[in-house]
Amino acid sequence: MRESLSVSEQWPGRPDAWQQPATFSAPAPLVRVPPRRRRSALPTLLVVLLLTLAAFAVLRWALPDVLRGGPPAGLEEQALPIGAPPLGAPATGPYSFMQTQEDGVTPVTYSPCRPIHYVVRPDGAPTGGDTLVASAFAQISQATGLRFVADGPTSERPSPEREAYQPDRYGRRWAPVLVVWSHPEETPDLAGDVAGHAGSSSVTVDDGPAHYVTGSVVLDGPAIGALLTSPNGTAVAQGVVTHEVAHLVGLGHVDDPGQLMNPTAALNQTYLGNGDLAGLAKAGTGPCAPEL
């Protein structure tokens, strides 16, 4: 879901320059008095401009959230990325992205210059489910350089219409990523052989690039619990959860059965392949987003 934030700017008009005419005194001897120089309006304009910019910065912070459609801009944003993909990460291999910018090539990404917070609804989690989730985020963090922060449990339910900004529940910040252990009765998309699904919400400011700001990872608790009791079940279950967290940061499906992002290879491919790692490295090197 794409959301738009906009703030209009109003600039004061240029102050009129002024000139005081030269004067002469009499009846003293005639003395030539040079005309006074026209006083430049530039210093005044600079002062007004600086004050306006300062006021605009304050306005952008204090503007009611309902008018911005989101929290105050730049929360936790650093000037530089706070992590990076590992040196020597694969640069080639099959991968795809779930969403691209208007050029159709550049992926939409999370800002690498701020941490990505997540919360977990533990209801219905299989034994060891918390370890699966923590390990999946650790693997994706290692591959992308993105930093994930666990904020603890939540009671929020999964919803396809989840709001990216929920100040009443999470405060004046983008809602943290929601990780939910669910089941087909609550989440019909988990029906059949679907063990999970995930995705993120993107936001744009004016005509700038889109950035992900939050998302959801919905896992089928009963199905993954059953996997854990099967042969090689822990590795298979870990692959399923890691596959979904890779979707969260923007990776799409691929046809190559040697990649974890192949949708039908979960029983045979339980770890990230070279194409997965190449795509994740690219997903971790998007632009910063101080405007969000």
N, C-alpha and C positions, 0 to 999 in steps of 0.2 A: 504494500500500500504506500503510495507516495503522498506526502503531505507538503504543504507549501507554507513557508514563513515569509512574511514581508513586513518591513517597517519603512514607512515613508519618511523622507528627510525634507525639511524646510530650511532654506538658507536665507538669512536676512539680506536685504538689498544693499547695494554699495552706497556708503554715506556720501553725500554731496561734498565735493571739494569746495573750498571757499577762499576768497582773496580780499584783503583789506586794501583800499586804494592808498597811494602815497599822499602825504600832506606836506604843506609848506608853511613856514612861519613868516610873518611880516609885522612891522616895517623893517625888520633887521635886514642886513645885506642878503642878497639872494644867495641861497645855498642850495646846491643840487642835492636832493635827497633821492637815492636810488629807490625804485619801487620794491616793495617787499616781495620776497619769493613766494610763489604759490606753494602752500603747505600740502605736501603729499598725503594722499588718503591711505597709502599702503600700510603704515604702521597701525593705523586704526582698524583697517580691514583685517590685518593679521590677528590682532587682539580679538576682534569679533569672531573670526573664524575659529581660533583656538577655544574660545568660550563655547561656541556652538558645538564643536566636536566633543568637548567635555560634557556638555549637556546631553548630547546624543548618546554618549556612552552610558551616562547615568540613566537616561530614558530606556535604553535597551535592556538594562538590568531591572529597572523598576516597573517597566511596562506590564500591566496586568497579563498574567499567563494566558488568559482566555483570548486575548487579542493576538498574542504571538503564536498560539497553538502549540507551545512547548515551554520548557524551562528557560531560565536565564542562560544566555549563551556562554560557552567556553568552560563549563564546570569541569574541573580536573584536567583540562587540556594543557599539555606542555608545549613548549616551543619546538621540540624535536620528538621523533618517535621514542617511546620508552622501551622498545625492544626491536629485534630484527630477526629475520630467518637465519638459520645457522649457516656459517660459511661452508661452501661445498655442497649446498642443497642442489638437488637435480634441477636443471633448467629446461629440460625437454621431457616430453611424455604426454600421453593423452589426458586432457582435463577440459572441463567446461565450467562456465559460470552461470549462476541462476539469473543474474541481472547484470546488464551492462549500461554504461552511460549512453548518451545519444549517438556517439560515434559507432555504436554496435560492437566495439572491441574492448574498450577499457572497462574492467569490472567495477561494479559498485562494491565498496568495502567499508568496514568499520575504520574509524580514525585510529591509526597506530599511536597517536599521541596522548591517549587517555585510556584508563583501564575499562574493561567491559565487566560490569557487575552481573551476577546471576543469583537467582534464588531457586530453591527446590521445594516442590510439594511432595513430601515423602510418602503420603498415603498410598498404599498399594505397591510400594517398592518391594521387589524380591530381596531375599537375604543376600547381602553383598552389593545391592544396587548402588549404594552411596559410593562404593569403591569404583564401580564401573564408570559412574559420572565423573568422579574426580580424575580418574585416569584418562578419560576421553578428553577432558579440557586440558590436562597436562600435555597430552600428545599434540593437540592442535596448537597449543601455545608454543611448544617447541618448534613446530613446523612453520608457524607464521611469524613468531615474535610478538604476537598480541598478548597482552596481559589480562588474565581473567581473575576476578575477585569474587569469592563465594560469600554472599551476604546472609546465608542461613536459610531457614525454612520459611514457607509462605503457605497461606490457605487459598491462594488465587486458583480459580478453575481455568482449564484451557478453553479458549474461544477463538474461532476464526476471525472474529471482529475485535480482537484484543487492541486496546488503546495503547499507543506508544508513550503517552504521558498520563500518569495516574497520580497526581499530587496528593490526593486524599489517602492513598495507600502507601506510596513510596516517597513522598516529599517532592520538593521542587527540583526534580532531576528527571532524565529519561527513565522510564520504567526499566528495571533490570531484566535481563533475559530470564524467561520463565522456563524451568525444567519441570515437567509433570510426569509422574507415573500414572497412567490412565488405563482404560480398557475399552473394548468396542462399544459397550453399552453407553458409556459417557462420550466417547469420541468415535463416531461411526467411520471415520477415515481409517481406523485401525482394523476394520473388518477384514476377514480373509487371512492372507499370509503377510500382511503389512505389520511389521514390528515397531514402526515408529515413523514420525515425519517431523520436519523442522524447516524453519525459514526465518527471515528477518524483515523488519519494516524499514524502508528507506525514506529519507527526508531531504528536501532541497530548500535552499534559501535563494530567493529571487531566481536568477538564471545560472546559479552555480551548479557544481556537480552534485549528484545524489550521494548520500552517505547512509549506511545502516546505523541505527541508533539503539535498537533492541530487537528481540525476537523470541521465538518459542521452540522448545524441543519437547515433543510429546512421545513418550515411550510406552509400549504395551507391557504393563507389569506382568500379567499372567503368561504371555508368550515368551518374554525374556526369562522369566522364572523357569519355564519349562526347558528352555535352551540350556540353562545352567546345570540341569540334571542330565543332560545328554553327553555322549562322548565328545571330548574337546569342547565342552559346552562353555566354559569360562572364556576361552579365546574367541569363540563364535559370538557370544553375547557382547564381549568387549568390542569386537569389530562392528557390530550393529550400532552400539551407542556412539562409537567414534565416527562412523559414517554419518550419523545424524548431526553431530556437532560440526563436522566438516560442511554439511549443508548450511548450518547456521551462519558460518562465516562466508558463505557465498558459493561453494563448489556445487556444480550440478552433476548429473549422471554422465557416465561414459559407457561405450560399448565394450571396451577392452576388459575381459574377465580377469586380467592380472592386476586390476586396480580395485581398491576398496570402494570406489565410487561407482562401480558397476552394480546395478540394482539387484542382480540375480546371483552374485558371486559370494554372498555372505558366508555360506557354509565352507567354501574352499579358500577364499581370500580373507584373512582375518587381520591383516595389517596394511598400513599405508604403502602403496606402490610408488614407483618413481614419478608417474604422472600425477598422482595425488599430491606428492610432496612438491612438485613443480608448481602446481596450481595454488597450493596453500602458501608457498613462498610469495607468489604474486599477490595473493589476497592480503598478505601482511604488509605490503609496501604501498598501500594507497596513500592519498594525501591527508594531511591533518585537517581538522574541521573546527577551527576556533569560532566559526559563525554559528555553530550549533550548541 
